[in-house]
Amino acid sequence: MKMDAKVTSRGQLTLPVDVQRRLGVKPGDRLIFEPDDDGYRVRVARQRPDLSTFVGKYRVGPGKTAKEVNRWLHELRGHNES
């Protein structure tokens, strides 16, 4: 199924809704245009999540509090609690 879109005088382009849905494009997403043998290939530039989104989500070792995790790390490193 062919679809077209008009480029404005400022070089802007509105993607047809079906194309947006198929690509999973959301407001603020960036697109990558890659040349290939038939013209250009368009794909969504997936952003890697900021590391701050993972802070506190994955705990290693026993315990839930920072104090318990630190105690566990000291034990792993062979430090005495005395």
C-alpha positions as CSV (number, residue, x, y, z in Angstrom):
1,M,0.0,0.0,0.0
2,K,1.5,3.3,-1.1
3,M,1.2,6.5,1.0
4,D,2.6,9.9,0.4
5,A,3.4,12.9,2.6
6,K,4.0,16.5,1.7
7,V,7.2,18.4,2.7
8,T,6.6,21.9,3.9
9,S,8.7,24.9,2.8
10,R,10.6,24.5,6.1
11,G,11.5,20.9,5.2
12,Q,9.1,19.4,7.7
13,L,7.2,16.2,7.0
14,T,4.0,14.8,8.5
15,L,4.0,11.0,8.6
16,P,0.7,9.3,7.8
17,V,-0.9,7.8,10.9
18,D,-0.6,4.3,9.5
19,V,3.2,4.8,9.1
20,Q,3.5,6.2,12.6
21,R,1.7,3.1,14.0
22,R,3.7,0.7,12.0
23,L,7.0,2.3,13.1
24,G,5.8,2.8,16.7
25,V,6.7,6.5,16.4
26,K,5.7,8.7,19.3
27,P,6.0,12.5,19.7
28,G,9.7,13.5,20.3
29,D,11.1,10.3,18.6
30,R,13.9,10.7,16.1
31,L,14.0,9.0,12.7
32,I,17.1,7.8,10.9
33,F,17.2,7.9,7.1
34,E,19.8,5.4,5.7
35,P,20.6,5.2,2.0
36,D,20.2,1.8,0.4
37,D,20.1,0.5,-3.2
38,D,16.4,1.5,-3.7
39,G,16.6,5.0,-2.1
40,Y,16.4,5.4,1.6
41,R,15.3,3.3,4.5
42,V,13.6,4.9,7.5
43,R,13.8,3.6,11.0
44,V,13.2,4.9,14.5
45,A,16.3,5.9,16.5
46,R,15.8,4.0,19.7
47,Q,17.3,5.9,22.6
48,R,19.2,4.0,25.3
49,P,17.6,4.6,28.7
50,D,19.3,6.9,31.1
51,L,21.1,4.9,33.8
52,S,19.1,6.8,36.4
53,T,16.1,4.9,35.4
54,F,17.7,1.7,36.8
55,V,18.9,3.1,40.1
56,G,17.3,1.2,43.0
57,K,15.5,-1.4,40.8
58,Y,18.1,-4.1,40.9
59,R,19.6,-5.1,44.2
60,V,22.4,-7.6,44.5
61,G,22.7,-9.9,47.5
62,P,20.6,-10.2,50.5
63,G,18.8,-7.3,52.1
64,K,16.7,-4.4,50.9
65,T,18.3,-1.5,52.8
66,A,21.5,0.2,51.9
67,K,22.9,-0.8,55.3
68,E,22.1,-4.5,54.8
69,V,23.7,-4.4,51.3
70,N,26.8,-2.6,52.6
71,R,27.1,-5.3,55.4
72,W,26.9,-8.0,52.8
73,L,29.5,-6.3,50.6
74,H,31.9,-6.0,53.6
75,E,31.4,-9.8,54.2
76,L,32.2,-10.6,50.6
77,R,35.4,-8.5,50.7
78,G,36.5,-10.3,53.9
79,H,36.2,-7.3,56.2
80,N,35.3,-7.9,59.9
81,E,32.3,-6.0,61.4
82,S,34.2,-5.3,64.6
